[in-house]
Amino acid sequence: MNNMSDYQLNLLNPGEIKVFGYPKILFDYIQNNQLIDPETWLLLANQFKLHSDIDNNWRGEFWGKLMRGASFSYRLTNNQKLYKALTDSVKTL
């Protein structure tokens, strides 16, 4: 019987997975119309400057969720425009 310690998680390299057909159309739409959009990132990063939340509990939640998903997307595509959008947003913070 194998122990869980016998298993190792190996991540794929950026660009190693290829997506085709309808899933690619959807993925490209999200990437090009949301994840690479500098206005989306600026809006979320500015929440840290504006302090528009009353209880200070949600401020980073949306930025963090989008950044996490976008980072996985970058790992899938190795898209340099996306990478720039991510690094620009981190610098904005």
Secondary structure by P-SEA (a helix, b strand, c coil): ccccccbbbbbbcccccccccaaaaaaaaaaacccccaaaaaaaaacccccccccccccaaaaaaaaaaaaaaaaacccaaaaaaaaaaaaac
